[in-house]
Structures are given as C-alpha cells and as structure tokens.
Amino acid sequence: MKILTDLHTHTSDGTTHAYSTLLENIAYAKTIGLEAIAMTNHGPNVHDSPSPWHFNAMHIIPPYIDGIHIIKGIEANVFGRHGKLDVPPVRYGVNSIELVIAAVHDGAWEPKNNKDFLEVYKNLANNLQVHIIGHIDRTPYFSSENLDVLLPIFNENNKVLEINGFSFNVCAQDNCRTLIQKAKEYNSKVSVNSDAHFALGIGDFDNIINYMEEINFNFENVINRDYKTLKEYFNF
C-alpha cells in the first residue's frame, strides 16, 4: 500500500519551529511520488505561529506547483471545551483556507479532566469548519473507552481521524496503535499524515502502513490514499 498525499505539513513561512519552505516541501514531495500536500501551519493564537495574514493570503498560491496539488490549510488550535478554534475570519470575500485540522495543544488549552475531553471532541464533531480531528492520541485523558464514545459521533458527522506520523514514530506510539485499532473496529475514515516540520519527513508513512497491514486495516477508509479519493471525499 502506498499513500500518495500528505495532509499535515508545516513550513518555515511565518513560524520558527518548522525548517523548510513550501517550495522545499513541494520539491521533496515530488521526489517521493506524492500527488498532493497540504500546508497546515498552526493557527495564529499561539506562540511561534503565523499571523492571520498568512492564512488570509494563501489564495495567491497556485493550486498546482510542479505537478503537485497544493491544499491550503490550517492546524487550528482548540480553545476550551466548547471547541472554539483560531481559524481567521474570511477577509475581502476570499476564503483562502480549504482544509481545517482541529488539534489540542498544550500551548493553547488542554482538558483538565475526562469530562472536558469528551465534551471538547463532541463539540468538534459538530463543528462544520472541521475536516480532520488532529492527533487526538496526544491529548490528556485519551483512552480506548473514550474512543468507544466518540468514534460513532465522528462517523455520524463525517469527521476524519488523523493517524499522525509524529505520534506513531516519536511520542505516542501505544496511543496511536490504539487509535488505529479502534478506527478499524468502528470502520472510521482516517487520514494518514506526517505532521512534518522538515521536508524530509513528508510522506514518511512506512511504519504506520506496516502496522495497518499487520492488523488488516481496510485501506478503503484511508481518504488520502490518492488525490482522486481525497478530492471526492472533501470536494476540493
């Protein structure tokens, strides 16, 4: 199995904790045979993130560069259990943001208890702005039992679960494996993403794919397996 798009990548444009430009990311994506990448820098209301102008101006980026489709996105920060996001408002009648990943980050807000955890993700499930639930496996109070509550709600609301490469390879492997197992159990739609902060990490899915094959995951539920499937699912 090969996954041909990466919907969670960062650039050094406007932030200092990513280390490659958009053009460098595109060049590397081309060398490994990807069809599309999304630029999803962190929302503007946390330290070390681009200003709202970064997101308001993304419409100037061509839809294709050197044969790679460029999806303009944001990794929006969650603020509070009500699921408020720092997605900048539309300016001048042009919506530059095509893809919203909603993620909990410790620099913005984190749940203080299990009730907070369940409430925030239920609210995100009902938020029409949100396309992908980002790295839920790195949120405090993540558990298999909570996934039993939330995954049917995500499915009902057409929310895609992110299988995050940084989680799987670096900081939350056990949780990420649990997430993959539960996504298989509930027949959930998923997006396998790198969360790359440097160009050479883009499309680094081998470990995740090997595990998914090991447990016989249904790859028809990987909505970013190729650009055609992705485009049909999100209507880009």
Buried (B, 14 or more C-beta within 10 A) or exposed (E): EEBBBBBBBBBBBBBEEBBBEBEBBBBBBBEEEBBBBBBBBBBBBBEEBBEBEBBBBBBEBEEEBEEBBBBBBBBBBBBEBEBBBBBBEEEEEEEBBBBBBBBBBEEBBBBEEEEBBBBBBBBBBEBEEBBBBBBBBBBEBBEEEBBEEBBEBBBEBEBBBBBBBBBBBEEBBEBBBBBBBBBBEBEBBBBBBBBBBBBBBBBBBEEBBEBBEEEEBEBEBBBBBBBEBBBEBBEB
